[in-house]
Amino acid sequence: MKQSRQENIIYLVVWGLLFAAPLLSLYVRTINDPNVVFDWAEVFVVWRKFAVYLLLFLLHNFFLAPLLVYKRKRVAYFSIMAVLLTVFIVFQCNNKPGDWHHRGPKPPRMEHPGRHEPPMDFEGKRPPKPDGEPRRMFRHGTPPPVIAEHQLLSIVVLILMFGANLGIKEYFRGRDDRRRLAKLERQNLEQQLEYLRYQINPHFFMNTLNNIHALVDIDPEKAKDTIRELSRMMRFVLYEGNKEGVPLSRELDFIRHYVTLMQLRYTDKVRITVDLPGEVPERQVPPLVLITFIENAFKHGVSYQHESFIEIKVSVEGERLTFSCRNSKAGKPTVDETKGGVGLVNVRKRLNLLFNSNYTLRILNETNIYTVELNIPLL
């Protein structure tokens, strides 16, 4: 798996600052103290130490860390790390083998071999040691420490460097995984919405063509007007129905055309009331969501034996749209109607996918009246 560009930039900046630090430090010292001379040899000494850590970092970053972070080969990673740390410890311990014996220059050889103290004076006292004479750190025969303090610090720094490298890789890996998951979820959402839209469109046209078929024998002139209205509606469904959102004004025009088409079929015994706002904000709504409830009202709320009604109302308040549809019930509903047909089931799924819990849908199925109230945010 390739490293992200941001991750490489972080490494480049950090190591650049580390290698620039001795240069800046020596430069500041030369400015503050005129007796200090800028000496590249001093910088190279520090850089040689940094170079060891840089080589180990590159080995860990490009070869070892991917074993644990991307391939999850824990055994191989920790085995190689154990060998690498062992080699580093041996290298640190053997870097300066004579440092543990004493501090400072080696003391001068005594005049009397085997004696470690100067001879006593005539009063039986030993003269004090000169201030400049170094002192031994350990008595003769005492074994040196296995790891000195500065060597232990180097090992801790190396382990922290490897840990930071793993932490950065895990962060970027988690971020990339979240991005891929969000992309997959978005693609899945689009596929589900597309599937639901393709189910709603044939359902709508099937009901509309049934209405036109009934008008052909009853009133041919009304059937012609119905076909014209249907052509406008088909244009909207074909060109706007597959979009994520359509202008609210276009959706309301579609509702007006549909109601006009339905009114051509029914007599005055069916009271149809439509209350739509004349001016609406330039916002969007999901296409063909509201029409599903209106279709259901015409399908199950119109009776030819007695008077019936359909009341449709749309209002906009701030950033939200409120839709309500009330209709009389033509007769006793079937089992499928009480559960909701294909259109109602699909519109519920679409609302869940589009708005999650940021919407309210209230359906009140009373004895003689069926009421739908929907509140959704504008897109």
N, C-alpha and C positions, 0 to 999 in steps of 0.2 A: 504494500500500500504506500503510495507516494505521500511525502510530507506536504503539508499545506504551505503556502507562501508566507503566511503570517508567522508560522512556527519557525521557519528558516530565518526570517527577519529578526525575530527575538534572539535567536542564537547568535546571529551576526552582530547585533548591537551589544549584547552582553560581553562577548569575547573581544570585540573592538574596544570597549571601555576598559576591560582588564589589561589589555596590552598597551593601552594609552596611559594607564595610571602611572607607571614608573616614569614615563617621559614627563608628564605633567608635574609629578612630585619633584623630580630633579630640577625641572625648569623653575618651579616656585622657590626651591632652595637656593638656586643661583641668584635669583632676584633679591631675596631677603638677606642673604649672606654673601658679601663680595669675595670671601675667602674660598667659597665653594666653586669648583670648576665643573662645567658640564662634561661628564665623562661617559662616553658611549659604552665603555666596558662594564660599568655598573648597571646600565640598562640591559645589556645582553645577559648578564648574570641572572637577572630577574626573568627575562624572557625565556631563558633556557628552562627554568623551573616551570613557567607557565606552559611551555611547549609540551612537557610531559603530560600535564593535565589535559591539554588540548587533544593530543593524540588518543589518550584514553577516552575522552569524551566522544570523539569521532567514531571510535570503535564501538562504544556503547550505543551511540545514537543511531548509527546506520546498520549495525549488525545484531547487537545483543538486545536492545530495547524492543525492536520489532518482534523478537521471539516471544516476549511476554505480553506486549500490548496488543499486537495484531494477530499472532498465531497461537497465543495461549500455551506455549510450550514451557511450562514452569520448571520442569526438571532440567531441561537443557539450559535454560537461562541461569538458574541458581548454581548449576554445576560449573558452568563457564565462569560465572561471577566469582565463585569460590577460588578457582584456579587463578583468575586475574588478580584478585585481592592478595592472594598468597605471594604471587610473583612481585607485586608492588611492595608488600611488606619486606620481603627479602631484599629487594632493591634499596629500600629506604635504610634498612639496618646495615647494609654493607656499603652504603654510599661513602661514609667517612669512618673507617674502622678504628682510627686512633683517637676519635673525639672523646671517648668515655674515660680515658686515662686521667686527664687533667685539664684544667683551664689555663690558657695562656701559654707562654713558651716553656719548653722543657727546662727544668732546673739544672744548674751546673753540676758537674760531677764532683762528689765529695773527695777530699784529699785522702781520707782513710777509707778504703773499700770496706763495705759491709756495715759502715756506721752511717746512720741517718740523721744524727744530730751533731752540731758543732761541739768541739771539746770545751770542757769547763775551764774557767779562768782560775787564778790562784786562790780565789776565795771559795771555790767550789760551786760557782754559779755559771749557768750557760748564758751566753749573750743573746739578746732578743734577735729574732729574725728580721732581716730588712723588710721595709714596707713593700718593696717591689717584688719580693720573692713569692712565686706562686705557691698555692697550697694544693695538695693532692685531694681529689674528690673521694677516693676510696683508699682504704689501707691496703697494704701489700697482701695479695692473696684473695681479696674480695672480688667475686665475679661481677662483671659489668651488667647493667640492666639489659633485658631483652629488647625493649623498645624505649627509646628516649622520648622526652616530652614533645619535642618538635616533630618527631616521626609519628607519634600517635595523633598529633594535630593534623598532619598531612593525610593520614588514613581517614580521619573523620571528615575532612573537607572533601575527599574523593567520594566517600559514601553519600554525603549530602548532595554532591554534584550529580551523582547517578540518580538519587531520589528525585531531585528537581527535574531532571530530564524525563523520568517516568511520569511525574505529575503533569508536566506540560503536554506530553504525548497523550495521556489519558484525557486531558481537558479537550484537546483538539479532536480526538477520536470521538468523544462523547458529543461534541458539537456537530461533527459531521454526521454522526448517527441520528441526531435529532433532526437535522436538516433533511436527511434521506427519508426519515419516518414521516415528517411533515409533508414532503413531496408525494410520498406514496398515499398518505391519507387524502391529500388534495386530489390526486388522480382517481382514487377510489370514490371520493365524493362526486367528482365530475361524471364518472361512469354511472354511478347510481342515479344521479339526477337526469342524465341523458336517457337512461332506461325508463325512468318514470315518465319523462316527457313523451317518449315514444309510445307509452301506454295510454297517456291522457289524450293525445291527439287523435288516434283512431276512435277512441271512445266518444270524443266530442263529435267527430264527423259522422259516426254511425247514428247518433241521436238526431243530428241536424238533417241528414238525408232521409231519415224516417219521417220527419216533419214535412219535408218537401214532397215526399211520396204521397202523404195524406192530402196535401193541398192540390195536387195535380187534378184529382177527380172532383174536389169540392169547389175550388175557385182557381182556374188556370191563370188569371191575371195576377192573383196574389202569389201563385207559384213562381211566376216570372220575377216579381219583386223579391221574393225569397231567394231566388238564385243570385240576384244582384247583391243582396246583402251577404249571401254566403261567399261570393267571390271576394268581397272586402275582408271578410273574416278569414278566409283561406290565405289571403296575402299576409295578414298579420301572423297567422299560425306558422306559415312556411318561413317567413323572413325574420320574425321576432321570437317565435316560440322556443327556439333552441338557445337563446341567449340567457345569460345568468340573470340579467335584469333588463327591464324595458321602462321607458318613461311612463310615469303614472298617468299622464294625459292620454297616452296611447292605450293603456290598459282600460281606462274608463270609456274611451271611444269604442273599444271592442265590446264592452258590456252593453253599451247603448245599441250597437248594431245587433247584438244577440237578442236583446229584449224586443227590439223592433221586429226581428224575424219571428219571434214567438208570438207577438201580438197579432200578426197577420193570420195566424192559425185559429186563435180562440175568439169567442164571442164576447159580448159585453158582460156575460155572467162571471167572467174571470176578471177580477179587479187587480190590476198590476200597477204598483206604485214604485217609482224609481227616484231616489233622492241622491244625486251625485253632485259634488262641488263643481262650480263653474270654473274657478281658478284654483290651480294646484301648484305647489312648488316644483321646481325642476329636479325632482328626485325620481328614483326608480323603485320598482317592485318586481318580484319574481313573476314571470308571465304565466297566465293560465292557472293561477291558483284560486282566485276569487270566482272565476266562471264555473268551477267544479261545483260549488255550493249552489249557484244559481241554476245550473243544469239539474241538480238533484231536486230543487224546489219545483221546477216545471214538470219534472218527471213524476213526482209523487204528490204534488200539491194541487193539481188541477182536476176538477171533476166536471163531467158533462151533465150530471143529474141535478146538482145543486150548486149554489153560488160558492165560489172559492176566491182566495186572494193570495197574492205574493207581494211582499214588501221588501224592497232592497234599499239599503242606505249605506253610503260611504262618507266618512269624514276624516279630516286630517287635523291632528293636534300636535304641533311641534314637530318632533322627529318620528312620530308614529302614526300609523293608519288604523282606523277602526272600521270594520265591516260587519254589518248585521243583515241577516236574511230571515224573514219570518214567512211561513206559508201554511195554509190550511192543509189538512190531510185528506186525500181523496178517499181513502178506504183503510181497511185493516192492513198494516204492513206485513210483508212476508218475513221469514226468518232472515234472509239475506239483507233485506232493507233495514232491519233493526240493527244489524251489525255494521252496515255501511257497504256500499258497492265498491267496485274497483276504483272509481274516481275518488271517493272519500278516503279509502285506505291509502292510495298513492299520495294524496295531498297531505295526509298526516306524515308520511315518510319524508316528503319533500320539506315540510316545515321543520321537522326534527333535524334534517341534514343541513338546512340553510341557517336556522336560527338557534339550534340546540334548545336551550330553555328560555331564550329571550323572546317568547311569544306566548299568547294565551288563546286557547281555542275552547270555547264553551258550547256544547250542544245540548239543548233541552228538548227532549222528546216527550211532549205531553199528549193528552188523549186526542185533541183535535188540532193542535198547533205544533209545528216543528220549528225550532229557533236555532240559528247558528250565529255566534258572536266570535269574531276573530280580531285580535290586535297584534300587529306586527310592526317592526321597525322599518323605516324607509331606508333604501340602499343609497 
